[in-house]
Amino acid sequence: MTADGQVRVVLYGRAGCHLCDAARKVVRQVAAESGTRWEEIDVDAAAAHDGGALRREYGEEVPVVTVDGVPRGFYRIDADRLRRALAAPPATS
């Protein structure tokens, strides 16, 4: 979590996706280790609110994990790569 309480990690996925299930486990574990807040967004469910923008953006690449808005992995999420991304200071806007 950033100093202002913002979520640093977002997992974009969809229901029924076995790679998303595996990614969720990795993100949950790494986030717990580092005390980082994370959220999961279902790209298909979000279509009702965003007109399908996330579905078009990520298509069949899910799962996708972003840290501070920067994509850090897709399909198979690597725990060590995620740890390195979280070790860097949060991006500022």
Beta strands, then each sheet from edge to edge (+ up, - down):
strand 1: 9-13
strand 2: 38-42
strand 3: 64-67
strand 4: 70-74
sheet 1: 2+ 1+ 3- 4+
end
